Amino acid sequence: MNLHDHDDDHDFRTAALATDQLNGDFREQLVSAMLLAIQYWQQATFKSKLDLAMESGIWTANQDGSTLVTRTLDKYLRLSTLPKRPHTEEVFRTLHYVLNHCDNHSALREQLESLTDKLIIAHHQLSLLS
């Protein structure tokens, strides 16, 4: 192994670490955005997370005894339950649905808009690294 090979290996590991960090940050931002979207939805519409799932048609609601629950959506609300390969399209669709169906101008909306923009940029960066 010559010195040049060592530099290439170091560059690869550095790039892999950067990608892992970017992916970790992205996953945290996905969860934060979903929580913020639900909070803003509830504030603007006075409706529930279940209402968001059903009205948007993005997430399914399942019967659990006599109660409807949003199991899949709920997995996107905690980093520990976020799927290894999250369906980012559903997250983006949810964020846009909430922003398009809620017109309550508040600090929550501004935060959601800002975080949505950051997620779009991060998603694009990650897709370039893949």
WOCOR-V221566 format. One record per residue. N is the residue number from 1. OMEGA is omega in whole degrees, 0 to 359 (* if undefined). Layout:
n = {N & N}
omega = {OMEGA & OMEGA}
This chain:
n = {1 & 2 & 3 & 4 & 5 & 6 & 7 & 8 & 9 & 10 & 11 & 12 & 13 & 14 & 15 & 16 & 17 & 18 & 19 & 20 & 21 & 22 & 23 & 24 & 25 & 26 & 27 & 28 & 29 & 30 & 31 & 32 & 33 & 34 & 35 & 36 & 37 & 38 & 39 & 40 & 41 & 42 & 43 & 44 & 45 & 46 & 47 & 48 & 49 & 50 & 51 & 52 & 53 & 54 & 55 & 56 & 57 & 58 & 59 & 60 & 61 & 62 & 63 & 64 & 65 & 66 & 67 & 68 & 69 & 70 & 71 & 72 & 73 & 74 & 75 & 76 & 77 & 78 & 79 & 80 & 81 & 82 & 83 & 84 & 85 & 86 & 87 & 88 & 89 & 90 & 91 & 92 & 93 & 94 & 95 & 96 & 97 & 98 & 99 & 100 & 101 & 102 & 103 & 104 & 105 & 106 & 107 & 108 & 109 & 110 & 111 & 112 & 113 & 114 & 115 & 116 & 117 & 118 & 119 & 120 & 121 & 122 & 123 & 124 & 125 & 126 & 127 & 128 & 129 & 130}
omega = {179 & 183 & 180 & 178 & 180 & 178 & 179 & 179 & 179 & 179 & 179 & 180 & 178 & 178 & 179 & 178 & 178 & 178 & 178 & 179 & 179 & 179 & 178 & 177 & 180 & 180 & 178 & 179 & 176 & 180 & 180 & 181 & 179 & 178 & 180 & 179 & 179 & 179 & 179 & 177 & 181 & 179 & 186 & 186 & 187 & 178 & 185 & 173 & 177 & 177 & 178 & 180 & 184 & 182 & 181 & 184 & 182 & 183 & 179 & 173 & 182 & 177 & 175 & 188 & 180 & 184 & 172 & 180 & 181 & 186 & 183 & 177 & 182 & 179 & 182 & 183 & 177 & 180 & 183 & 180 & 179 & 180 & 179 & 176 & 184 & 177 & 185 & 180 & 179 & 178 & 180 & 178 & 179 & 181 & 180 & 178 & 181 & 181 & 180 & 183 & 178 & 181 & 177 & 181 & 183 & 177 & 178 & 179 & 179 & 178 & 181 & 177 & 181 & 180 & 176 & 178 & 179 & 179 & 179 & 179 & 180 & 179 & 178 & 179 & 179 & 180 & 177 & 181 & 183 & *}
